Amino acid sequence: MEAQQRAPIGRPREFDIDEALEQAMLVFWRHGYDSVSLTDLTRAMGITKTSLYAAFGSKDELFRRALERYREGPAAYATRAVLEPTAREVARAYLTGSVHASTQFDGPTGCLGVQGYVAAPHLAEALRASLDEWAAADRARLSDRFRRAVAEGDLPAEADPDVLARYLMTTANGIGVQAAGGASRDELQQVADFAVQNWPAAGR
Protein backbone atom coordinates (compact mmCIF):
# COMPACT_ATOMS: atom_id res chain seq x y z
CA MET A 1 0.00 0.00 0.00
CA GLU A 2 2.79 2.42 0.87
CA ALA A 3 4.24 1.96 -2.61
CA GLN A 4 0.98 3.18 -4.09
CA GLN A 5 0.90 6.23 -1.84
CA ARG A 6 4.37 7.46 -2.69
CA ALA A 7 5.52 8.20 -6.21
CA PRO A 8 8.65 9.87 -7.53
CA ILE A 9 8.45 13.65 -7.76
CA GLY A 10 7.19 14.78 -11.15
CA ARG A 11 5.18 11.60 -11.86
CA PRO A 12 1.43 11.13 -11.28
CA ARG A 13 0.53 9.25 -8.10
CA GLU A 14 -0.31 5.59 -8.73
CA PHE A 15 -3.89 4.54 -8.14
CA ASP A 16 -6.20 1.58 -8.37
CA ILE A 17 -7.38 1.66 -12.00
CA ASP A 18 -10.23 -0.80 -11.37
CA GLU A 19 -11.65 1.28 -8.55
CA ALA A 20 -11.19 4.51 -10.50
CA LEU A 21 -12.99 2.98 -13.49
CA GLU A 22 -15.81 1.78 -11.26
CA GLN A 23 -16.32 5.31 -9.97
CA ALA A 24 -16.21 6.74 -13.51
CA MET A 25 -18.85 4.22 -14.60
CA LEU A 26 -21.12 5.30 -11.75
CA VAL A 27 -20.69 8.98 -12.59
CA PHE A 28 -21.50 8.45 -16.28
CA TRP A 29 -24.40 6.17 -15.37
CA ARG A 30 -25.87 8.67 -12.94
CA HIS A 31 -25.40 11.84 -14.99
CA GLY A 32 -24.90 10.78 -18.62
CA TYR A 33 -22.01 11.73 -20.87
CA ASP A 34 -22.71 15.37 -21.70
CA SER A 35 -23.40 16.52 -18.14
CA VAL A 36 -20.14 15.15 -16.76
CA SER A 37 -17.00 17.30 -16.76
CA LEU A 38 -13.43 16.15 -16.33
CA THR A 39 -13.48 17.77 -12.90
CA ASP A 40 -16.52 15.67 -11.94
CA LEU A 41 -14.71 12.55 -13.09
CA THR A 42 -11.37 13.22 -11.43
CA ARG A 43 -13.08 14.16 -8.16
CA ALA A 44 -15.08 10.92 -8.12
CA MET A 45 -12.11 8.82 -9.23
CA GLY A 46 -9.75 10.43 -6.73
CA ILE A 47 -7.12 11.25 -9.35
CA THR A 48 -5.72 14.24 -11.21
CA LYS A 49 -6.48 15.16 -14.81
CA THR A 50 -2.90 14.26 -15.68
CA SER A 51 -3.44 10.78 -14.28
CA LEU A 52 -6.75 10.45 -16.11
CA TYR A 53 -5.17 11.31 -19.45
CA ALA A 54 -2.18 9.05 -18.77
CA ALA A 55 -4.38 6.05 -17.90
CA PHE A 56 -7.31 6.51 -20.30
CA GLY A 57 -6.26 9.00 -22.96
CA SER A 58 -9.50 10.97 -23.23
CA LYS A 59 -13.02 11.35 -21.89
CA ASP A 60 -14.32 9.31 -24.83
CA GLU A 61 -11.94 6.46 -24.11
CA LEU A 62 -12.83 6.56 -20.42
CA PHE A 63 -16.51 6.36 -21.36
CA ARG A 64 -15.79 3.38 -23.63
CA ARG A 65 -14.00 1.62 -20.78
CA ALA A 66 -16.89 2.46 -18.45
CA LEU A 67 -19.33 0.93 -20.94
CA GLU A 68 -17.23 -2.24 -21.07
CA ARG A 69 -17.28 -2.45 -17.29
CA TYR A 70 -21.04 -1.94 -17.30
CA ARG A 71 -21.55 -4.63 -19.93
CA GLU A 72 -19.45 -7.13 -17.96
CA GLY A 73 -21.02 -6.17 -14.62
CA PRO A 74 -24.57 -4.80 -14.22
CA ALA A 75 -25.53 -5.67 -17.82
CA ALA A 76 -24.11 -9.21 -17.74
CA TYR A 77 -27.69 -10.49 -17.45
CA ALA A 78 -27.84 -10.25 -21.26
CA THR A 79 -25.14 -12.91 -21.61
CA ARG A 80 -26.53 -15.14 -18.88
CA ALA A 81 -30.11 -15.03 -20.18
CA VAL A 82 -29.41 -17.06 -23.32
CA LEU A 83 -28.32 -19.99 -21.12
CA GLU A 84 -31.89 -20.53 -19.91
CA PRO A 85 -33.50 -23.81 -21.05
CA THR A 86 -36.44 -22.32 -22.99
CA ALA A 87 -37.01 -19.25 -25.13
CA ARG A 88 -39.65 -18.00 -22.70
CA GLU A 89 -37.21 -18.30 -19.81
CA VAL A 90 -34.60 -16.47 -21.90
CA ALA A 91 -37.08 -13.62 -22.35
CA ARG A 92 -37.97 -13.62 -18.66
CA ALA A 93 -34.34 -13.59 -17.52
CA TYR A 94 -33.40 -10.88 -20.03
CA LEU A 95 -36.21 -8.50 -19.11
CA THR A 96 -36.04 -9.16 -15.36
CA GLY A 97 -32.29 -8.59 -15.53
CA SER A 98 -32.93 -5.28 -17.27
CA VAL A 99 -35.40 -4.27 -14.56
CA HIS A 100 -32.97 -5.09 -11.75
CA ALA A 101 -29.99 -3.42 -13.41
CA SER A 102 -32.02 -0.27 -14.11
CA THR A 103 -33.53 0.07 -10.62
CA GLN A 104 -30.69 -0.39 -8.20
CA PHE A 105 -31.65 0.61 -4.70
CA ASP A 106 -28.25 2.04 -3.80
CA GLY A 107 -26.98 3.16 -7.20
CA PRO A 108 -27.83 4.92 -10.45
CA THR A 109 -31.06 4.17 -12.29
CA GLY A 110 -31.65 3.63 -15.99
CA CYS A 111 -29.29 2.02 -18.50
CA LEU A 112 -25.79 3.27 -19.25
CA GLY A 113 -25.99 1.77 -22.73
CA VAL A 114 -29.14 3.74 -23.54
CA GLN A 115 -27.47 6.88 -22.21
CA GLY A 116 -24.57 6.15 -24.53
CA TYR A 117 -26.89 6.21 -27.54
CA VAL A 118 -28.45 9.46 -26.33
CA ALA A 119 -24.95 10.97 -26.23
CA ALA A 120 -23.91 9.41 -29.56
CA PRO A 121 -23.89 12.66 -31.61
CA HIS A 122 -21.22 14.02 -29.24
CA LEU A 123 -19.04 10.91 -29.22
CA ALA A 124 -16.06 10.03 -31.36
CA GLU A 125 -16.79 7.81 -34.35
CA ALA A 126 -14.88 4.88 -32.84
CA LEU A 127 -16.97 5.04 -29.68
CA ARG A 128 -20.22 5.19 -31.64
CA ALA A 129 -19.03 2.13 -33.53
CA SER A 130 -18.31 0.39 -30.24
CA LEU A 131 -21.88 1.05 -29.10
CA ASP A 132 -23.23 -0.33 -32.37
CA GLU A 133 -21.06 -3.44 -32.05
CA TRP A 134 -22.30 -4.01 -28.49
CA ALA A 135 -25.94 -3.82 -29.58
CA ALA A 136 -25.30 -6.00 -32.62
CA ALA A 137 -23.59 -8.66 -30.50
CA ASP A 138 -26.52 -8.78 -28.05
CA ARG A 139 -29.01 -8.99 -30.91
CA ALA A 140 -27.06 -11.75 -32.65
CA ARG A 141 -26.77 -13.73 -29.41
CA LEU A 142 -30.52 -13.58 -28.83
CA SER A 143 -31.34 -14.30 -32.49
CA ASP A 144 -29.13 -17.38 -32.51
CA ARG A 145 -30.74 -18.64 -29.31
CA PHE A 146 -34.25 -18.17 -30.72
CA ARG A 147 -33.26 -19.76 -34.01
CA ARG A 148 -32.25 -22.82 -32.02
CA ALA A 149 -35.57 -22.67 -30.16
CA VAL A 150 -37.44 -22.75 -33.48
CA ALA A 151 -35.42 -25.77 -34.61
CA GLU A 152 -36.15 -27.55 -31.32
CA GLY A 153 -39.89 -26.79 -31.46
CA ASP A 154 -39.67 -24.50 -28.44
CA LEU A 155 -40.92 -21.66 -30.67
CA PRO A 156 -43.41 -21.93 -33.55
CA ALA A 157 -41.94 -22.44 -37.01
CA GLU A 158 -43.25 -19.05 -38.18
CA ALA A 159 -41.54 -17.17 -35.33
CA ASP A 160 -38.92 -14.68 -36.53
CA PRO A 161 -35.84 -14.94 -34.27
CA ASP A 162 -34.52 -11.54 -35.38
CA VAL A 163 -37.80 -9.78 -34.61
CA LEU A 164 -38.05 -11.48 -31.21
CA ALA A 165 -34.49 -10.41 -30.38
CA ARG A 166 -35.19 -6.83 -31.37
CA TYR A 167 -38.48 -6.90 -29.44
CA LEU A 168 -36.69 -7.90 -26.23
CA MET A 169 -33.97 -5.31 -26.69
CA THR A 170 -36.48 -2.55 -27.45
CA THR A 171 -38.51 -3.47 -24.37
CA ALA A 172 -35.37 -3.53 -22.21
CA ASN A 173 -34.31 -0.12 -23.56
CA GLY A 174 -37.75 1.25 -22.71
CA ILE A 175 -37.43 -0.16 -19.22
CA GLY A 176 -34.14 1.69 -18.85
CA VAL A 177 -35.69 4.97 -19.99
CA GLN A 178 -38.68 4.55 -17.66
CA ALA A 179 -36.41 3.70 -14.73
CA ALA A 180 -34.34 6.85 -15.32
CA GLY A 181 -37.61 8.77 -15.28
CA GLY A 182 -38.54 7.45 -11.84
CA ALA A 183 -40.57 4.29 -12.50
CA SER A 184 -40.25 1.78 -9.66
CA ARG A 185 -38.90 -1.75 -9.83
CA ASP A 186 -42.36 -3.18 -9.16
CA GLU A 187 -43.93 -1.11 -11.95
CA LEU A 188 -41.29 -2.14 -14.46
CA GLN A 189 -41.40 -5.78 -13.40
CA GLN A 190 -45.10 -5.73 -14.28
CA VAL A 191 -44.15 -4.59 -17.78
CA ALA A 192 -41.56 -7.36 -18.06
CA ASP A 193 -44.05 -9.96 -16.83
CA PHE A 194 -46.66 -8.78 -19.33
CA ALA A 195 -44.18 -9.09 -22.18
CA VAL A 196 -43.36 -12.66 -21.14
CA GLN A 197 -47.06 -13.57 -20.82
CA ASN A 198 -47.48 -12.64 -24.47
CA TRP A 199 -44.46 -14.65 -25.61
CA PRO A 200 -45.09 -17.11 -28.48
CA ALA A 201 -46.09 -20.62 -27.37
CA ALA A 202 -44.02 -23.68 -28.20
CA GLY A 203 -44.29 -24.86 -31.80
CA ARG A 204 -45.09 -28.48 -31.14
PyMOL commands that set and color helices and strands:
alter all, ss='L'
color gray80, all
select helices_A, chain A and resi 2-5+17-31+38-45+49-56+59-72+74-81+87-102+112-118+120-122+125-152+161-180+185-197
alter helices_A, ss='H'
color red, helices_A
deselect
rebuild
show_as cartoon
